[in-house]
Amino acid sequence: MSANSRFFSAGIGALSIAAFLTAVNFPASANAKEGPEPSEYQKAAVSSWVKKGLSEADALKRLESEVRSERTAREVEDEFGDHIAGMWLEDDGSLTVSTVDEKTRESLELRGVRTAVAKNKLSDLKAIQAELDSFARAEGAGSGQSWYVDEKRNQVTVEKRKGGLDRLGTEFIRKAQSFGPAVNVIESPGGELQPAFNVRGGDRLDYPGSQGCSLGFNARDAWGFDYVITAGHCGSSANWTTYGSALGSTATMSYPGNDYQTIVNLYPWNNAPTAQVWNYSSGVGLTVKGSSYALTGRTLCKSGWKTGFTCGQVLEHNASYDLGGGWVGGLVKHSACVEAGDSGGSNIVNDGTVTSPKWMAQGVTTAGQYYLDPVWGEKVCGEKVGMPNVGYHQPIGEVLSNTGLTLRTG
């Protein structure tokens, strides 16, 4: 995302954040047909809201409201820019905008926009997070697990690991608390935040000795060569495969700091790139039309070979964490189910209607919060043991800007 606008997008002819796809047609999906996207969207996206207590009818209304609110949000940011301290969606999908400026608040309300009063400028909160990021890069964060600017609370929220702090965590929390009431330190609900190892635009990727990851997007460079985008923590290799078929080698890598890599597709005649994200439950490809910035509260869906096609809501933007392998920042936190194996997979939102979907790229999965299943002894996402889901993705815009690649669209 650009420094000046949360709603970053690039033109098709430039570094376009153009498309989001299930990186290739693999044996399981080689003959897939683009199917009834609306009904598949309803099954996953609507289900995520029904679990929160909404009826199916209210869930559908909520999804339609999201799209209208995000259009308004773009107009608000274009007009008021740095005067905005935060924007988010309420439970019914309506927009709230916060500001420290009374004149801006009055202007927004004259336009029919719900407002909230903020004490802290967004730029000041981002500066605090930047200092915490620098501290974590230099010293580590230990059990100071993750941190982000919470636009709704108008604070920087720092989550510490449940069960006490180690030495590095204590030092990190002390640094965070030195900023006073602008920082809110909370304890995580439990579980263990880990990279989501294993490889699909949901399909599986592997290399000798790897744990497997999921594929996020197909892309191409200015010369027309094909690439796959996935997570950086999955590891680099000259021998990436998908379902036993040779794919290619790592071309660029950014991890830690960011969490992405590109893999040159050396065998496009075997692994034909598409502009689809794979829906495991139905065997249907969801065609991506472009990319967008999803506000806090938007319904988001992700695809990965381990947990399939799952949906939740965007929780926070520009989140950071340190899992022991180094600081990673600029991430989006969400509540879709993510487990080990989903890393690198596709994250998308619907910018159209329920009946006429317009799937937009968001990013590639990086990590999730896992809990021990007492019956099977496996690490699972929160909803499977009565706890909240937590996942993270690397925004696709930064990947494309840094690599010069363009995603495929359909």
Buried (B, 14 or more C-beta within 10 A) or exposed (E): BEEEEBBBBBEEEEBBBBBBBBBBBBEBBEEBEEBEBBEBBBBBBBEBBEBEEBEEEBBBBBBBBBBEBBEBBBEBBEEBEEBBBBBBBBEEBBBBBBBBBEEBBEBBEEEEBEBBEBEBBBEBBBBBBEBBBEBBBEBBBBBBBBBBBBBBBBBBBBBBBEEEBBEBBBBBBEBBEEBEEBBBBEEBEBBBBBBBBBBBBBBBBBBEEBBBBBBBBBBBBEEEBBBBBBBBBBBBBEBBBBBEEEBBBBBBBBBBEBBBBBBBBBBBEBBBBBBBBBBBEBBBBBBBBBBBBBBBBBBBBBBBBBBBBBBBBBBBBBBBBBBEEBBBBBBBBBBBBBBBBBBBBBBBBBBBBBEEBBBBBBBBBBBBBBBBEEEEEEBBBBBBBEBBBBBBBBBBBBBBBBBEBBBBBB
